[in-house]
Amino acid sequence: IRDIYIDPTKGHLFDISLECFYGINDIDNIWILSLMYKKYFEIDFISNPVFSYRVQTKNKFPNFDKLPFLSYEYLGGEEFVRGYSSLPDKVPDKVEPLIESSNIYVLSFELQNTIIKRREYGSVEIGLDGILFFDIGTSSKNYNSVDFNQNIFGYGIGLKFFVSSVGPISISLGFNPYGQQHLHLMDSQ
């Protein structure tokens, strides 16, 4: 039996967040609007894998050039497009301008299937799923100048570990069309 929040087989998840960080001295206030929608489908096939897609945006106000560097967002990496580093100097020159920004738009597809069914071992429940994924995203330094024709995509495989009281933890090996690969460790969303 799957937990409907941490590992659903069907249904929707919608998350909206509005945050404000008040600037001091000469720093502007920073507003962050995050939206995420995720849809799950259980596939009626041999072992009932679960297919999901996620649409996610994160926008920061004011524009990028007025943000302190600790407020930058990174399109590559664990949270958004797997298969890329979140460090701009470790990505191909062609996509480097997309990695570091303040406005991010991502579409992700994932197929998940049980490898080891979850069982209780004493007071701890443990299980393991395999995942296949495809992520595509773009970014901009100004919320009203996004170009959806300029994007990056990554794809790969991974494992999702279930440990009671810790939640699901994923380790993914992501690839990109530039011949790079990156290992991503993350708590699952």
Secondary structure, 3 states (H helix, E strand, C coil): CCCCCCCCCCEEEEEEEEEEECCCCCCCCEEEEEEEEEEEEECCCCCCCEEEEEEEEEEEECCHHHCCHHHCEECECCCCECCCCCCHHHCCCCCHHHHEECEEEEEEEEEEEEEEEEEEECCEEEEEEEEEEEEEEEEECCCCCCCCCCCEEEEEEEEEEEECCCEEEEEEEEECCCCCEEEEEEECC
